[in-house]
């Protein structure tokens, strides 16, 4: 009996081993197939992304060529002058936006610091707070507080006067931006007139008014007008945004000045 059981045990182990080997052999092709599918999907995605990049680059190249062609067709002289209006106008707009962004001040914090300095350290400490703070509001505060010895009324007049000075600094170069906004479409309309003159000159030379003869002049007229209007619209958007920044700063300066005068009045009353 022992021999029989031993024999059966050996046969069972052999059969189990063969089944495991067969399962591994069947699983191996399946794994290889899965890996191949994944690799094919990745390769397809990479190829799709590459095709999109090539298409985008081709589109940019085509757009660049089209703009260059239209620039030449519109007349290099007038188109270049109109684009210079855009360049100079945008430069001034960017300068104003940076300046106005840096001019913003946390007026509530500044007022709290000035009041605390007046109550704890006196006028000199308050002047140090204003001197070490950036922005037009702090400059107005400094000019007003520096005249405190001459009376509260003098402080009020100084704040109002120096507020006008700061307003002028905030509006600096805005007149030049409006100039370029006006010049850009004017240059376009001038190109329109010159293009129409060229068209009529060709009609006079040929002696026949056909579409082929006048097409070149009319194209110059339309292209210069279009570019001038587009540039004026772009600069006008920036100009209105800058005006909104200036108006916000002016309102902030006025509110802060009123609050400063209240603080000075309280400080003067407490001092007496």
Secondary structure, 3 states (H helix, E strand, C coil): CHHHHHHHHHHHHHHHHHHHHHHHHHHHHHHHHHHHHHHHHHHHHHHHHHHHHHHHHHHHHHHHHHHHHHHHHCCHHHHHHHHHHHHHHHHHHHHHHHHHHHHCCCHHHHHHHHHHHHHHCCHHHHHHHHHCCCCHHHHHHHHHHCCHHHCHHHHHHHHHHHHHHHHHHHCCCHHHHHHHHHHHHHHHHHHHHHHHHHHHHHHHHHCCCCHHHHHHHHHHHHHHHHHHHHHHHHHHHHHHHHHHHHHHHHHHHHHHHHHHHHHHHHHHHHHC
